[in-house]
Amino acid sequence: MNGFSQALGTKFNKDALRTRSFEFNGHTFKVRVPLTAESDAMFERLKTADDAAVEKFYKELSKDFTESSDTVQVTDNDVIIDGRSLREAAKSKVLIQARVTEMIRLLVPEEEGFDMSTVTYDMVDELFPFAIQMQLMELIGETVSPNYNTTKGK
């Protein structure tokens, strides 16, 4: 503990202070508000997609496209459909999955001792449909960093 935290008293619990909660479909979720350094590290990790995962998704998406046509252009390293790159679509998918995983890891587990850093996207996807994942991400984001209307009760 540094001098500032000691000045707040012996009963000061920084972990309790950094925990907020929200209710979603009858369940109360607790969220750990990350420190600035933790947020910065998370955003840094989300800047780049895992190349191996992008390649895996790209191969899945492009496997049926072998020849160019009016709407499909097959190149050496991409398939363009109606002007949209399948490689970019694969990259977007990887980044969305990474963002979902990072946000879910901010949840505080009810099971004591569970390490949220071990949560993978496959675990999340098995438990929650994509639409629920998007809602959870939004609720976690609002809980961690409420907007002006939320804090002013509007």
C-alpha positions as CSV (number, residue, x, y, z in Angstrom):
1,M,0.0,0.0,0.0
2,N,1.2,3.5,-0.7
3,G,0.9,6.5,1.6
4,F,-2.3,7.7,-0.1
5,S,-4.2,4.4,0.4
6,Q,-3.0,4.2,4.0
7,A,-4.4,7.7,4.6
8,L,-7.8,6.4,3.6
9,G,-7.8,4.1,6.6
10,T,-7.3,0.5,7.5
11,K,-10.8,-0.5,6.3
12,F,-10.2,1.0,2.8
13,N,-10.7,-1.8,0.2
14,K,-9.6,-0.7,-3.2
15,D,-10.9,-3.9,-4.8
16,A,-14.4,-3.4,-3.5
17,L,-14.3,0.2,-4.7
18,R,-13.3,-1.0,-8.2
19,T,-16.3,-3.4,-8.4
20,R,-19.6,-2.3,-9.9
21,S,-22.6,-4.3,-10.9
22,F,-25.4,-4.5,-13.3
23,E,-28.4,-6.7,-13.8
24,F,-29.2,-8.5,-17.0
25,N,-32.1,-10.9,-17.4
26,G,-32.4,-11.5,-13.7
27,H,-28.8,-12.1,-13.0
28,T,-26.5,-9.6,-11.3
29,F,-23.1,-9.4,-12.9
30,K,-20.2,-7.8,-11.1
31,V,-17.6,-6.0,-13.1
32,R,-14.0,-5.1,-12.1
33,V,-13.2,-1.5,-13.3
34,P,-9.8,-1.7,-14.8
35,L,-7.0,0.7,-13.8
36,T,-5.8,3.1,-16.5
37,A,-2.8,0.9,-17.2
38,E,-5.0,-2.2,-17.5
39,S,-7.3,-0.4,-19.9
40,D,-4.4,0.8,-22.0
41,A,-2.9,-2.7,-22.1
42,M,-6.3,-4.1,-23.2
43,F,-6.7,-1.5,-26.0
44,E,-3.2,-2.2,-27.1
45,R,-3.9,-5.9,-27.4
46,L,-7.0,-5.1,-29.4
47,K,-5.1,-3.1,-32.0
48,T,-3.8,-6.0,-33.9
49,A,-5.5,-9.2,-34.9
50,D,-4.0,-12.7,-34.4
51,D,-2.7,-13.5,-37.9
52,A,-3.1,-17.2,-37.4
53,A,-6.8,-16.8,-36.4
54,V,-7.4,-14.4,-39.3
55,E,-5.9,-16.9,-41.7
56,K,-8.0,-19.7,-40.3
57,F,-11.3,-17.7,-40.7
58,Y,-10.2,-16.5,-44.1
59,K,-9.7,-20.1,-45.3
60,E,-13.2,-21.0,-44.0
61,L,-14.8,-18.1,-45.7
62,S,-13.0,-18.4,-49.0
63,K,-12.9,-22.2,-49.5
64,D,-15.9,-22.2,-51.9
65,F,-14.6,-19.3,-54.1
66,T,-12.1,-20.7,-56.6
67,E,-12.9,-18.6,-59.7
68,S,-13.7,-15.0,-60.5
69,S,-17.2,-14.0,-61.7
70,D,-19.3,-10.8,-62.2
71,T,-19.5,-10.3,-58.4
72,V,-16.4,-12.2,-57.2
73,Q,-12.8,-11.4,-57.8
74,V,-10.3,-14.0,-56.7
75,T,-6.7,-12.7,-56.2
76,D,-3.5,-14.4,-54.9
77,N,-4.2,-13.5,-51.3
78,D,-7.9,-12.5,-51.1
79,V,-11.4,-12.9,-52.4
80,I,-13.4,-9.7,-53.1
81,I,-17.2,-10.1,-53.2
82,D,-19.1,-7.0,-54.3
83,G,-16.1,-4.9,-53.4
84,R,-15.7,-6.4,-49.9
85,S,-12.6,-8.3,-48.9
86,L,-13.1,-11.7,-47.2
87,R,-9.7,-11.2,-45.6
88,E,-10.9,-8.0,-44.0
89,A,-14.1,-9.8,-42.9
90,A,-12.0,-12.5,-41.2
91,K,-9.9,-9.8,-39.5
92,S,-13.0,-8.1,-38.2
93,K,-14.3,-11.4,-36.9
94,V,-11.1,-12.0,-35.0
95,L,-11.0,-8.5,-33.5
96,I,-14.7,-8.7,-32.4
97,Q,-14.1,-12.0,-30.7
98,A,-11.0,-10.6,-29.0
99,R,-13.0,-7.6,-27.8
100,V,-15.8,-9.8,-26.5
101,T,-13.3,-12.0,-24.6
102,E,-11.4,-9.0,-23.1
103,M,-14.7,-7.4,-21.9
104,I,-16.0,-10.7,-20.5
105,R,-12.7,-11.1,-18.6
106,L,-13.7,-7.9,-16.6
107,L,-16.5,-9.8,-15.0
108,V,-16.0,-10.9,-11.4
109,P,-16.6,-14.6,-11.0
110,E,-18.8,-15.8,-8.2
111,E,-16.6,-18.9,-7.9
112,E,-13.8,-17.8,-5.7
113,G,-10.4,-18.5,-7.2
114,F,-11.5,-18.8,-10.8
115,D,-9.0,-17.0,-13.1
116,M,-10.9,-14.9,-15.6
117,S,-7.8,-14.6,-17.7
118,T,-8.3,-18.3,-18.7
119,V,-11.6,-17.5,-20.4
120,T,-11.5,-18.0,-24.2
121,Y,-13.9,-16.8,-26.9
122,D,-14.9,-20.4,-27.4
123,M,-16.1,-20.6,-23.8
124,V,-18.1,-17.4,-24.2
125,D,-19.5,-18.5,-27.5
126,E,-20.6,-21.8,-26.0
127,L,-22.5,-20.0,-23.2
128,F,-23.9,-16.9,-25.0
129,P,-25.3,-16.4,-28.5
130,F,-23.7,-13.6,-30.4
131,A,-26.6,-11.1,-29.8
132,I,-26.2,-11.7,-26.0
133,Q,-22.5,-11.2,-26.3
134,M,-23.1,-7.8,-27.9
135,Q,-25.5,-6.8,-25.1
136,L,-23.1,-8.0,-22.4
137,M,-20.3,-6.0,-23.9
138,E,-22.5,-2.9,-24.0
139,L,-23.6,-3.3,-20.4
140,I,-20.0,-4.0,-19.2
141,G,-18.8,-0.9,-21.1
142,E,-21.5,1.3,-19.6
143,T,-20.8,-0.1,-16.1
144,V,-17.0,0.4,-16.4
145,S,-17.3,3.8,-18.0
146,P,-20.8,5.3,-17.6
147,N,-21.7,8.1,-20.0
148,Y,-22.9,11.5,-19.0
149,N,-26.6,10.7,-19.1
150,T,-26.1,7.6,-16.9
151,T,-24.2,9.5,-14.2
152,K,-26.7,12.4,-14.2
153,G,-29.7,10.0,-14.1
154,K,-31.2,11.2,-17.3
